[in-house]
Amino acid sequence: MSPSKSCFILLFLFILYASQPFAALSATDKCNPNDKKVLLQIKQAWNNPYQLASWDPNTDCCTWYVVKCDSKTSRIVEFNLFDAEISGQIPEAIGDLPFLQFLNMRDLTDLTGPIPQSIAKLTDLNFLRLSYTNLSGPVPTFLSKLNKLTFLDLSFNDLTGSIPPSLSQLQNLDALRLDGNRLTGVIPDSFGTFTGKVPDLFLSDNQLTGLVPTSLGALSFSQLDFSGNKLSGDVSFLFGANKALEIADFSSNKFAFDLTNVKFPQSLTSLDLSHNTITGSLPQGLTQLNLQYLNVSYNILCGQIPMGGKLQSFDSTSYLPNKCLCGAPLPSCT
């Protein structure tokens, strides 16, 4: 064999060998090309942040940080970004990941602007958390179209306006968190018409006003947190021996009602009624509960604190100041 022919064969073999890794990479790339294109658009919209450095177009997007692919379809089903230096708005392209089931953007303090309309296209979403950011604008009514949602968390943002009544159409919801915003208006009457699951409601630290709708009394909630608003009237109808309420925080409002004859469910473990204008005395039924937390301070309660149960295990700050409560752990009644 001539030297020139030998050199040609060696060169051919070298080229063939050198191409093997690239062929293998292409063969094992599971990422759906449409999903990869969308993710790269999101990365570009956020000016290629450090936290998305693994998003290399020459690699399989199923191996990238922040996202996760379904093992069978290789489509992006999770987008989990938190505690990152991301600035700007949520890109509209997020709605072009049609198989997304889990979307979490948390502790992104430079994330601004409204919640994009394109999220309404993510009809497979069952978990949506956009919290501890600087998102602004209203709570979108289009979220009520995401009927697979089991968890909706928009807490600790800068959202304004009223609570959309249509959120009660989310029949699979386990929990709704709208706390820590600047929402105004009333609690929608429709929140007493949740069908299917009855979600835990977290509406604290807003600027809500008016009465709590009596329609909510028809449901049996497990957790209710309406604290830190400007709500008024009577919320005793949310209790009752037949309810499943475990945690109730109605503190720092303008609630005014007589507590004396209120019946509490056996399931109740945490009760905060502090900083209101509640009257009457503490019901004897409180001694029958396995309370882990109790605070009735800063009201207008009177009479002796019932003996028994957990009521004497709490210190005086749980009861002071009130008009004329007495008995352990406060001074004896005279």
Secondary structure, 3 states (H helix, E strand, C coil): CCHHHHHHHHHHHHHHHHCHHHHHHHHHCCCCHHHHHHHHHHHHHCCCCHHHCCCCCCCCHHHCCCEEECCCCCCEEEEEEECCCCCEECCHHHHHCCCCCEEEEEEEEEEEECCCHHHHHCCCCCEEEEEEEEEEECCCHHHHHCCCCCEEECCCCEEEECCCHHHHHCCCCCEEECCCCEEEECCCHHHHCCCCCCCEEECCCCEEEEECCHHHHHCCCCEEECCCCEEEECCHHHCCCCCCCCEEECCCCEECCECCCCCCCCCCCEEECCCCCCECCCCHHHHHCCCCEEECCCCCCEEECCCCCCHHHCCHHHCCCCCEEECCCCCCCC
